[in-house]
Amino acid sequence: MRQIHHHPFFIVSGILILCILSSGCFGSTTSTQPSAAPRTTLLATTSSAIQQASPQTQASEVKVGVIASLTPSIYGNIGKMTSQGAQLAAAEINANGGININGTMVPIKVFVADDESTQQGGQTAATQLITGDKVDILVGGYLPDVTLSYEPTVAEYKVPFIVTGSGIPIITHRTDIDTSYIFLHCPTTDTNAQYMMTFIDQVIRPAVNQKLNANADRPFRLALIYYDTGWGKSVQSAVIKTITNNNLNIKLVSQQSFEVGESDFSTPVTADFSTLLTSIKATNPDAVYIVALPLESVALITQARKDIGLNTLFLLSDQNDDPRVYKEVGQYGEGAIIETWFSLFATPAGALGDAQNAFKNNYYAKYGTYPEMMGVSTYEAVYIAAKAIENAGTTDKASVRQALVNLNMPQIIDAMKGGTISFSSDFRESQFDLWMMQLKFNSKIGQIRPLIIWPDNLKVTEFTLPASYTPGSP
């Protein structure tokens, strides 16, 4: 959760080498053609000699593989937008002539594979794209556990892979495989925690202390509710690490997890969170940070305020910038905070906001719906892939990987640190600028809508404590 007609496509010279080193499968749990693995090994060991001895054939197209969680339906909308974002970017690039590779304009062809939101499905999808479709580069990847399951296949065949949704550090930090061909283009849980804890320390904590007429050194009392998955646990760990490493005056008064399956993700949640919320209320928090999917967050906030009387400030993870949240939470969401880097209903001030609005309108014109973050990051990943191939002057995978390592290009839709897209030298993570939005009830439409309140260079209004807000213990 994109049209960049404002982003004329990049022209770079180089030499095109058609690389055919993308066949076979090693270490995968899915079936492959018997001859695939030996053929890949032979070509890999002789590719250098072939390049020196044989004239090169110009590629007729650049093959971009998209791994999307299209099924089951609980993730299908995310997968659909992953696919649509990639295809929109490719259509724009092709409309401008394609990718300029050493003076020859080469079109992009997109191949989409459904990972079925399972590890086995992910391995099958990656294998098909790499050994069947023989793609030059991969983009996508949403569920962390699924992405981790097929990374060994990506690593074995050394296919550049720009991950656009599995934002936990282990995606590129793991040491059991070679992750040097894997690049992360979405905020990690470390980034999420860093921005949220900084916002608490710089903005919310002083406001609460002022309301309490408390000393400036009063610790901020934070409760954490998190989804009991790899993603949720990664956020929990990142919150603790951020508070400790930065010596922030934030005290975690409660850490509560809930199990997968307490909601079905797609209809209003009926799970009873009263025990969990009652336990949190007893700790007298100044705020509650909810790391959950949209309809679970709606249920938690509604039950907290309506049934438990917990009138605190609710802080929500980035997945909650979702139409269902705005529709279902109603006035109970008044004053809540959502952390994000792209929003359906809010845009930052200035040129970046203009670019985002244009992208939303173009996306809607093509698909009849508005994009969400996975659509945006995957859209950008195709542009990143194209830029790297142009810079490399070839589709040779090792050369494209090095071009990604060296990449430095202007931001497109998402706010990036320094206004540029590049990957860190250690773990190949792009550096996002996140922002905080505060929810305000719009009586004209009967729904909550977000307004950007932080940081100063992106905000459109100021943060305020809700009228009903009750702080924790003095």
Secondary structure in CASP SS format (residue, H / E / C, confidence):
PFRMAT SS
TARGET T0000
AUTHOR 0000-0000-0000
METHOD secondary structure of the structure
MODEL  1
M C 1.00
R C 1.00
Q C 1.00
I C 1.00
H C 1.00
H C 1.00
H C 1.00
P C 1.00
F C 1.00
F C 1.00
I E 1.00
V E 1.00
S C 1.00
G C 1.00
I C 1.00
L C 1.00
I C 1.00
L C 1.00
C C 1.00
I C 1.00
L C 1.00
S C 1.00
S C 1.00
G C 1.00
C C 1.00
F C 1.00
G C 1.00
S C 1.00
T C 1.00
T C 1.00
S C 1.00
T C 1.00
Q C 1.00
P C 1.00
S C 1.00
A H 1.00
A H 1.00
P H 1.00
R H 1.00
T H 1.00
T H 1.00
L H 1.00
L H 1.00
A H 1.00
T H 1.00
T H 1.00
S H 1.00
S H 1.00
A H 1.00
I H 1.00
Q H 1.00
Q H 1.00
A H 1.00
S C 1.00
P C 1.00
Q C 1.00
T C 1.00
Q C 1.00
A C 1.00
S C 1.00
E C 1.00
V E 1.00
K E 1.00
V E 1.00
G E 1.00
V E 1.00
I E 1.00
A E 1.00
S C 1.00
L C 1.00
T C 1.00
P C 1.00
S H 1.00
I H 1.00
Y H 1.00
G H 1.00
N H 1.00
I H 1.00
G H 1.00
K H 1.00
M H 1.00
T H 1.00
S H 1.00
Q H 1.00
G H 1.00
A H 1.00
Q H 1.00
L H 1.00
A H 1.00
A H 1.00
A H 1.00
E H 1.00
I H 1.00
N H 1.00
A H 1.00
N C 1.00
G C 1.00
G C 1.00
I E 1.00
N E 1.00
I E 1.00
N C 1.00
G C 1.00
T E 1.00
M E 1.00
V E 1.00
P C 1.00
I E 1.00
K E 1.00
V E 1.00
F E 1.00
V E 1.00
A E 1.00
D E 1.00
D C 1.00
E C 1.00
S C 1.00
T C 1.00
Q H 1.00
Q H 1.00
G H 1.00
G H 1.00
Q H 1.00
T H 1.00
A H 1.00
A H 1.00
T H 1.00
Q H 1.00
L H 1.00
I H 1.00
T H 1.00
G H 1.00
D C 1.00
K C 1.00
V C 1.00
D C 1.00
I E 1.00
L E 1.00
V E 1.00
G E 1.00
G C 1.00
Y C 1.00
L C 1.00
P H 1.00
D H 1.00
V H 1.00
T H 1.00
L H 1.00
S H 1.00
Y H 1.00
E H 1.00
P H 1.00
T H 1.00
V H 1.00
A H 1.00
E H 1.00
Y H 1.00
K C 1.00
V C 1.00
P C 1.00
F E 1.00
I E 1.00
V E 1.00
T C 1.00
G C 1.00
S C 1.00
G C 1.00
I C 1.00
P C 1.00
I H 1.00
I H 1.00
T H 1.00
H H 1.00
R C 1.00
T C 1.00
D C 1.00
I C 1.00
D C 1.00
T C 1.00
S C 1.00
Y C 1.00
I E 1.00
F E 1.00
L E 1.00
H C 1.00
C C 1.00
P C 1.00
T C 1.00
T H 1.00
D H 1.00
T H 1.00
N H 1.00
A H 1.00
Q H 1.00
Y H 1.00
M H 1.00
M H 1.00
T H 1.00
F H 1.00
I H 1.00
D H 1.00
Q H 1.00
V H 1.00
I H 1.00
R H 1.00
P H 1.00
A H 1.00
V H 1.00
N H 1.00
Q H 1.00
K H 1.00
L H 1.00
N C 1.00
A C 1.00
N C 1.00
A C 1.00
D C 1.00
R C 1.00
P C 1.00
F E 1.00
R E 1.00
L E 1.00
A E 1.00
L E 1.00
I E 1.00
Y E 1.00
Y E 1.00
D C 1.00
T C 1.00
G H 1.00
W H 1.00
G H 1.00
K H 1.00
S H 1.00
V H 1.00
Q H 1.00
S H 1.00
A H 1.00
V H 1.00
I H 1.00
K H 1.00
T H 1.00
I H 1.00
T H 1.00
N H 1.00
N C 1.00
N C 1.00
L C 1.00
N C 1.00
I E 1.00
K E 1.00
L E 1.00
V E 1.00
S E 1.00
Q E 1.00
Q E 1.00
S E 1.00
F E 1.00
E C 1.00
V C 1.00
G C 1.00
E C 1.00
S C 1.00
D C 1.00
F C 1.00
S C 1.00
T C 1.00
P C 1.00
V C 1.00
T C 1.00
A C 1.00
D C 1.00
F C 1.00
S H 1.00
T H 1.00
L H 1.00
L H 1.00
T H 1.00
S H 1.00
I H 1.00
K H 1.00
A C 1.00
T C 1.00
N C 1.00
P C 1.00
D C 1.00
A E 1.00
V E 1.00
Y E 1.00
I E 1.00
V E 1.00
A C 1.00
L C 1.00
P H 1.00
L H 1.00
E H 1.00
S H 1.00
V H 1.00
A H 1.00
L H 1.00
I H 1.00
T H 1.00
Q H 1.00
A H 1.00
R H 1.00
K H 1.00
D H 1.00
I H 1.00
G C 1.00
L C 1.00
N C 1.00
T C 1.00
L E 1.00
F E 1.00
L E 1.00
L E 1.00
S C 1.00
D H 1.00
Q H 1.00
N H 1.00
D C 1.00
D C 1.00
P H 1.00
R H 1.00
V H 1.00
Y H 1.00
K H 1.00
E H 1.00
V C 1.00
G H 1.00
Q H 1.00
Y H 1.00
G H 1.00
E C 1.00
G C 1.00
A C 1.00
I E 1.00
I E 1.00
E E 1.00
T E 1.00
W C 1.00
F C 1.00
S C 1.00
L C 1.00
F C 1.00
A C 1.00
T C 1.00
P C 1.00
A C 1.00
G C 1.00
A H 1.00
L H 1.00
G H 1.00
D H 1.00
A H 1.00
Q H 1.00
N H 1.00
A H 1.00
F H 1.00
K H 1.00
N H 1.00
N H 1.00
Y H 1.00
Y H 1.00
A H 1.00
K H 1.00
Y H 1.00
G C 1.00
T C 1.00
Y C 1.00
P C 1.00
E C 1.00
M H 1.00
M H 1.00
G H 1.00
V H 1.00
S H 1.00
T H 1.00
Y H 1.00
E H 1.00
A H 1.00
V H 1.00
Y H 1.00
I H 1.00
A H 1.00
A H 1.00
K H 1.00
A H 1.00
I H 1.00
E H 1.00
N H 1.00
A H 1.00
G C 1.00
T C 1.00
T C 1.00
D C 1.00
K H 1.00
A H 1.00
S H 1.00
V H 1.00
R H 1.00
Q H 1.00
A H 1.00
L H 1.00
V H 1.00
N C 1.00
L C 1.00
N C 1.00
M E 1.00
P E 1.00
Q C 1.00
I C 1.00
I C 1.00
D C 1.00
A C 1.00
M E 1.00
K H 1.00
G H 1.00
G H 1.00
T E 1.00
I E 1.00
S C 1.00
F E 1.00
S C 1.00
S C 1.00
D C 1.00
F C 1.00
R C 1.00
E E 1.00
S E 1.00
Q C 1.00
F E 1.00
D C 1.00
L C 1.00
W E 1.00
M E 1.00
M E 1.00
Q E 1.00
L E 1.00
K E 1.00
F E 1.00
N E 1.00
S C 1.00
K C 1.00
I C 1.00
G C 1.00
Q E 1.00
I E 1.00
R E 1.00
P E 1.00
L E 1.00
I E 1.00
I E 1.00
W E 1.00
P C 1.00
D C 1.00
N C 1.00
L C 1.00
K C 1.00
V C 1.00
T C 1.00
E C 1.00
F C 1.00
T C 1.00
L C 1.00
P C 1.00
A C 1.00
S C 1.00
Y C 1.00
T C 1.00
P C 1.00
G C 1.00
S C 1.00
P C 1.00
END
